[in-house]
Every structure is written in structure tokens, then in C-alpha cells.
């Protein structure tokens, strides 16, 4: 299955994309799993230094006379895309006895996030998406609605949206807990 990036969001076309990530999920039964955990590979070995995987992309801005480059944190962009998609993701799963995948919709329950550039240095937190629409941010012993986190920590925040909060915190989605949507 080819995962489709939201290229227009980054002002890119398919001609600008040079890599393709693929995965094939197979269920040993005729039912998809009720709970699915997925993990993004956030770190790679860079000459013995386990650093966060980022992607440098070229942005062709018509208003500029030249191209510019920027580094994209794949884990952060994944979180932002999931927020934009209302915490839903459709995953093709090959069910037992089928030669074609069934598109199965899951709701994101929680995301384990990492901040920091190195595998052996950083901090882990969790975004928890509640059924009533609230989003809680779990940071060590503080578990509060994401809007109240800055107050609980005694710092200022300019974030007005959850996406801005994630960007301000430089959260990288690492582990994703997904629940099967009812048919």
C-alpha cells in the first residue's frame, strides 16, 4: 500500500517526492484487529549517532526567484496530519482469504510523543484523545487538557490550536494507539 502524503499542504507535487514508504498488513482472521498499535521509526544511525530522522524537502515558491529547502520532522507532521483528519486514519488490511485489501477506519486514541533530537536524550509525553473531543497532554505527573498545560507548568504559550501546541512543543509521534471504528 502506498501511503499518500498531503502534498498540497507542503506546496509539493508528486514530481517533488522521491521516496515511497510501503507496508502490507495482513489479519489472520476475517475481522480486522479491534486495537492496532503502530510505530514510526524516528531515529536512524548516523555514523554511530542515533539521531532523529528528518527529511529535507525543496519548496518551489512561485513568489520567490529560487527554491528553498526546509527540514521536516516526520513524527510531527504525522501528528498534525492526524489532527487535521479528525483523528481518523483508513488502513488497507488484507483479511484472511482475500486477495484485495479492505479499507479499515481507525480512530487515534493516543500518541506517544518524543521531544529531542537524539535517541538517548529527550523526553516522552502522551497525547490522549478522549471520546468527548477533549485532548489531554500527559507530561510526567501532570495530566491536563492541552490548553491548560502551559498554566500547569507555569510557562507562557502562544498556541491557539492543538496543531500549534504540537509544533511549539516539537512533538514527534512515535507510537500510535488506534481503535477500530464501528462499521
N, C-alpha and C positions, 0 to 999 in steps of 0.2 A: 504494500500500500504506500502510495506517495503522500506524505503529509504536505498540505498546501499552506504556505505562509501567506499572510495578508500583505502582499507585496505593495499594493496601492498605499497602504498605511505608511510605508517607508519610502514612497515615491520611487519604486522599482518596478521593472517589468520582468517577465520570465527570462528575458535575454540577459538580465543582470545577475541571475542566480547561477552559480557554478557547481553547487553541491546538491545532493539529493539524499535524504535520510529515509530509510525504509525499515518496516517491521511487519512481521506477519504473526498475528495472534490466532491461536487455534484452541478451541474449547473441547475437552474430551467428552462432552455431552451435547445434547440438542439445545441446552439452555446456556446463555452466556453467564459468566460469574456475576453474582449479586454485588460483590465488593471487588474492586480491582485496584491494586497498587501499582503505580508506575514510578520509575526513577529516571531522572535526566542525568547524563554524565556531565558533571560540572567541572571536573578537573582533569587535566592531562599532564603527562610527563614531559616537561620541557628541560631536557638535559639534567635530569635528576631533581628538578624543582617542580613540585606538584602545584601548578598554577591554575587559576580559573580559566576555563575555555571561553574565549570571546571570538567574535567574528568581525573582521574589518570589512565594511562594505563601502562601495563607491556610490556616492549620491550625485546624480546628474541633475543639477538645479538649473532650469531654463533661465532664471533671473541672474545667474552668475555666468561669467565667461569661461569658467573652468569647473571641473569636477572637484568634489571634496570627499574626504573619507571620514568615517567615524567608526568607532568600535562599539559593537552591540553585545550586551550581556544576554546570552540566550535564555538563561533562567529567569531574568527579569522580564524579558519580552514575552516569555511563555505565561507568566503570571498576568501581565497586562492584557494579553490576548484572551485569557480565560475570564478575566473580569469583564472585558468588552463583550464576550459571548454569553453573558449572564450565567457564568459558572457551569456551562454545559459543554460537553465535548462528545462528538459522534465518532465511534471507533469501529472499523470493519473487523469483524471476528468470524473466522471460519468455524462453524458449528459442526459437530460430528456428522459425517456422511454428506456434507455439502461441498461442492467444488467452487462455489462462489461465496464471498463473504456477506454476512448480514451486517447492516449498519446499525450499531447499538448505541443508544444515547445514555450517557452517564452524567451525573451531577457531581461537581467537585465538592467534597465535604471539607477537606483540609489540605493545606500545602505546608510541608516542612521547608523552611527557607534558610539559606545561608547568607551571611554577610561577611565580606572579607575576600582577599584575592588569593589566599593560599589554603591548601588542604589542611595543614596543621596549624592554621591561625584563622580565627574568625569566630562567629557566634551563630548559634542556631535558634530560630524562633518559629512559631507556627501561626498561620492564618487559618482561622476556623470559620467556615461559612454555615450559619445557622439557618434552619428551615424558615424562620420568620423574616429573613433578609438581613439580619444583623451579621456583622463580621467582627469576630473577636481576634485580638492580637495577643498571643501568649509569648511573653518575654520573661524567662526565668520564673520568678514568683509573682509576676504581675500578669493578670489575665483580665483585660478590659476591652470594651468596644474600641476599634482602631482610632476613632476620633478622640477618645479620652486618654490615649497612650502618652501623648506629649505632656498633658497635665499630670498624669501619674508619675512620670519621670522627672517632672519639674523643668522641662525644656520648652522652647517655643517651636511651633511647626507652622508652616505656611500651607500645608496640604489641605485642599478643599475636597478632594475626591480620593477614593481608595487607590486609584492608579497613581495619583500624585504622591500619596503616602508611601506606596511601594517604591517609587523612584527615589523619593527623598531618603528612605531607609536603605536604598540599594539592595533590596531583597532579591535573591536568586532562588527561584523554585527548584527544589531538589527532589523531594518525594511527594507524590500526589495520591491522595486517598479519594477514590471515586465510588459512588453508589449507583447501581442500575436504576434508571428511571422506569416507572411502571409503564407497561405497554399501552 
